[in-house]
Amino acid sequence: MLFPYLWFLYCIAVQATLVRKHDETFMPDFSLRVTVKNISQGCFFRESVVVNGTSPGPTLRIKPNKVSWIRVYNDMADQNLTMHWHGLSQRMAIFSDGTPVSQWPIAPMHYFDYEILPGESDAGTSFYHSHVGFQAVTANGALIVEDVRSPPYHYDGERVLQLTDYFNKTDSVIEHGLTSTPFVWSGETNGLFINGVGVGIGKQNDPSCKLPVVDVLPGKTYRFRIIGATALSHVSMAFESHENLTIIAADARYTQPHNVSHIQVGSGQRFDILFKAKTIDELKGLNRTHLWVQFETRDRPSAYRGYASLRYTIPGAKRAITPPAPPTPPLSLPDTTYSWLEYALQPLIPNNFPTAAEVTRRITMTVQQFQNGSIYWSQNGLNWTDTQTRTPMLIDIYKRGDAAMPNHTRALQNNNWDPITKFWSAEIGEVLEM
């Protein structure tokens, strides 16, 4: 157990040599100010946690091989906050990746400077979100790590399509219900949005309720960065009269090109696709400059169906007015979800991924739901929530050293997690099959 602790101290020593004093002269690369605001979502008003005044917050574009400092202000009067960089390996933000494992939350009316250092291989689509309570449903935004040189695929432009879902209840009401005895369910999703725009359930016939719009030019190829920033919804999405979508990246890793007719995105997932827009002649053949993006929830007791306008801008022509949502669905999306993309994607460049023969240990992780007045989940009998008062693991290791490290022998004797520290354990050099 000594070696992991020595390695941890070495990382601290390396960081210490790069320490930069953050006084009044320090200027971060990005600033995010998090507040509570009554915002319009799906033509309803809801008190929500927002970033720089909006939901989603601003798109952050950071460069590889360079430290980026992101200052996050908690301007809320009575709520804690963290910001998690979803999709970035923790080696890029060793001491503060926004999870309760790595840092204390940012107290009200305070700020924290996050240090992020991605490498060349980390280029791709990620996103950021709060990791406190239910704030992430609105406190989120796109995070793009740019390519160090020209991307391996050619395209003329980019569009970010960030999917979020909407709940009529406030964060505090939902969180209180989910942690209460007896358990109170939040209810199903009341709406599904693209880039914060959409129609809530009950507002489908409201003419003032605007649909999201995706603008494209004829004959161009676009990189669509599709982000599943939903709290609950598993989403199936397709584009009318565009059946040939080419996946080029998954979860911020380039893949070999793979063609699909529709996209399926779960919470936390990201897919990058090449979208080839129709030519002017093809649009003339369709006699349309406006088509539909159709998206639906899957694997829930009730399904939500929403639409976005795929709007073609013809040079020199007057921009068409977005029509209301179609009375009948123009597309038929499959109900099944489990076979989509199964064993289909391959890395663009061989990544030396371990073979089955190289596996040194197999871990069976059994996830169960228990109900005893309230409802909670456990993995191999271990239940963990961020409402438990405990020192974050990395801070605890920094303060107590080897005594705070999970004991590997105890873990192997206890379904692979240490009953004292309550953390799962692995040794350096192991190849684990989960």
Secondary structure, DSSP 4 states (H G I P E B T S, - for coil): -HHHHHHHHHHHHHHHHT----STT---SEEEEEEEEEEEETTEEEEEEEETTBSS-PPEEE-TTS-EEEEEEE--SS--B--EEETS-GGGSTT-SSSTTT-PPBPTTEEEEEEE---GGG-EEEEEE--STTGGGTSEEEEEEPPSSS-SS--SEEEEEEEEEE-SS-HHHHHHHHTSSS-----S-SEEEETTB---TT-TT-TT-PPPEEEE-TT-EEEEEEEE--SS-EEEEEETTB--EEEEEETTEEEEEEEESSEEE-TT-EEEEEEEPPPHHHHHHHT-SEEEEEEEEESSSS--EEEEEEEEPPTTSPPPPPPPPPSS-S----S--TTTTTTT--BSS---PPPGGG--EE----EEEEESSSEEEEETTB---TTS----HHHHHHHHGGGGSPPHHHHHTTTTB-TTT--B---TT--EE-
